[in-house]
C-alpha cells in the first residue's frame, strides 16, 4: 500500500479545513493510501517535517494557504527525494491553486490530490530561500503578512484591499539596479514582482493566457513611481487593461534576475514576509516539483 503524508495547517483561512480533515483522509484511504497526518504547530513546522520524512512517502498532500504550501515546497527543495505533491487550498486567496486548476471545494481538491493528473512545476530560489509563485517588493507587498488573520477570516479578500488602501498614503520609492539577460537598468520603483502564476492577490496578471508554469521563465513586473492621483489612476488603468506598452511599468520574462539597492528592501515570498535585503538573486528551478492538478 502506498503511503501519504497529510500536512494540515489548522489556522489557515477560516479554519474550515479542521472540519473537513476526516473526510479528506477518507478520500485518501479510498484511493488506496495509508495516511499519516501531521498538524502544524508553529511556523516552519511543515518545512521541517517534509525535509525529515519526505523519503518515507509516495505522496504528500498539504492543506493550508499559500504560506503553508511554500513551507512544504521549501522542505521538498531541501531533499533529494521529492514525492508527488497535492494541495488542498484552505487560505484566503489561494493564488497558486488557481494556476493549477485545483478546485476551491476542499473535498474535490482532495480527490484531485490523489489523482493521476500530474504537472512538473518550476520553483523559484530567492537568495537561499524558495518560493512557489511570487517574490515581490514595494507597495501592497506588506499587506498580506501585515493584515491580521482575524481580518482575513472575517473579510476574506476584501481585507487585503482595506489594508492596501491605507498604504497608498505612504508609497515608498526604492532605488534599485536590475540585471538580467533581457534588461539592465537602474531606476526608482514603487513595486516589483517576479512571478509564475496566472493571478496574484486574486487578480489576473498582465498576460495570464501566456503564462506557463513549466517553461523555465518568470514574468517580471516593475512599476515606476506616481506623483499625483491622476498618474495613479493612469497606472491602475494600464494594469487593469494589461497594457504591455505602458510607460508606467516594465513587463518582461526571464529565468534569472538580480536586484541591488543601496538600502535594504523588504520582500514577500508567496505572501509571507521574506526578509529585507540589499541584494536579491532569483533563479528558476525548472520542473523541480511534480504537483497533482485539476
Secondary structure, 3 states (H helix, E strand, C coil): CEEEEEEECCCCCCCCHHHHHHHHHHHHHHCCEEEEEEECCCCCHHHHHHHHHHHHCCEEEEEECHHHHHHHHHHHHCCCCCCEEEEEECCCCCHHHHHCCCCCCHHHHHHHHCCCCEEEEEEEEECCEEECCEEEEECCCCHHHHCCHHHHHHHCHHHHHHHHHHHHHHCCCEEEEEECCCCEEEEEECEEEEECCCEECCEECCCHHHCCCCCCCEEEEEECCCCCHHHHHHHHHHHHCCCCCCCCEEEEEECEEEEEEEEEEEEEECCEEEEEEEEEEEEEEEEEEEEECC
